[in-house]
Amino acid sequence: MSAAERAFRPGAQRVVLRHSALTRICHGINAVCFFALLMSGLQIFNAHPTLNFGQTTDFARPLLSLAPDGFPSWATLPEAQDLAVGRRWHFFFAWALALNGAVYLADLLLRGRIRRLWPSASDLASIPHAIVEHARLRFPKGDAALSYNVLQKLAYLAAIAAFPLLILAGLTMSPAIDAAFPWLVDAFGGRQSARAVHFLLASFLVAFVAIHLAMVVLSGPINNIVSMITGRYRIEEEGHDA
Amino acid sequence: MTRETKLTRRETLLKLIAGGGALSLAGCGLDARSPAALAVLEKAETLTRLAQRALLAPREALAREYRPQDISSYFRPNGSTAPDDADYQDAAAIGFADWRLEVGGLVDNPLKLSLADLRAFAPRTQITRHDCVEGWSCIAQWKGARLASVLAAARPKPAARFIALFCADTLEQSLDGNGRYYETIDLVDAAHPQTILAYEMNGAPLPVEHGAPLRLRVERQLGYKMAKYVMRIEAIDGFAALGRGRGGFWEDRGYEWYAGI
């Protein structure tokens, strides 16, 4: 039996190159950076576990307060309360995330890969249907498995947009950056607002990653993980189509 | 080794990374505070400093100055707020009448300046935001003498590369005697127009909890750079011999020397 015959047999499988080497490398670096930044970020948050909007801190009326303890030590990096070490981890991995993200974004935009993620009009019209399919945990087979559905497209675009905003909000907390680019502080509505936005965007990304990992597990964990490491994704042909 | 076992190992590794949020690094046999790890992580500080200094060109880029109505009704005092060092208490008891700021080190003209002498320098008044490394911010008005003017009067030698500020407060009782507060800044920050030796806060003499009689303001860096209770200033060519050699009280305890971020 030839490879072509095997590929089109009902219930058969074929293997496609789903992710480019660059995408896979960027994804791996991003995953490591994300967890290092999240956990060291919680360590930094714990040094002053409240949030405010505006330029300054209103100690009496915080927007959100986890005082006095903040996040539990198992979630922070390092585990013990240590702001100095938390900052070391955070700023090292912030550089790594920013540089890695710049490479990924350049690839996405300059090589037109963003077209795979940009929803079409018919995509947007199919949102209700896509929600129902997701809720039933029915995942596409055959060629449909190769393209992202509208919910995936919107989620990935939102996550991709959240990272630069998150970095900008973080930079706005830097007094030196504020002196160089005063408009940045205004854009976020003040330094404490930027700190709150930084936290809220990080919370959004935590939710994204939680759902992302859940979907990886529900839609074929081995196949998904192998495809993000080797690029090779196994597709099951739709039997009833044959 | 077969291809399958290779894949399995990679998968396991990736799962570990993905599950990293729930796993402590200690569980993976990694100490987040090990000197070897920190030595690598600290490389980022140089990158940050060089990048920020490049962005701040021209180096006179000013920190924002706010309006009087923006001044915080409550400004949190931090670090030492009531030094119990005997010398300081004696000086405070008589309203710092005998207090003198010493300016020395690598200078041609060492000085001893009273508060009246400092007020004789052209004053600079600025309403700025104070950002603490812990994450909070407060706005206050500061008035003082430009550090650059005071240094110019002392005539630093060409060998001077940093300015060290030695303080009256012992923030930590330590056996090696390194618990006294001190800070160092480079000449870029020392020359900056907003870098002042402040003797007034919000129109009144500097309160004790905020560093009476004199504190430093370095407006493009975090609060811990802005030493309070300043007693002596020295022009130096390096800070390896000071304290534990990292350029400041908090720097000796792991914080960045460059605190622009």
Interface residues (C-beta under 8 A of the other chain):
Chain A: G28 A31 V32 F35 L38 M39 I44 F45 A47 H48 Q55 T56 T57 F59 A60 W74 A75 L77 P78 E79 A80 D82 L83 A84 V85 R87 R88 W89 F91 F92 A94 W95 L171 M173 S174 P175 A176 I177 D178 A179 A180 F181 P182 V185 R191 Q192 R195 V209 L213 I222 I225 V226 M228 I229 T230
Chain B: L7 R10 E11 L14 K15 I17 A18 G20 G21 A22 S24 L25 A26 A32 R33 L38 V40 L41 E42 K43 A44 E45 L47 T48 Q52 L55 L56 A61 L62 A63 R64 Y66 D70 S72 Y74 R76 R129 D131 C132 V133 E134 G135 W136 S137 C138 I139 E219 R220 Q221 L222 W250 R253 G254 Y255 E256 G260 I261
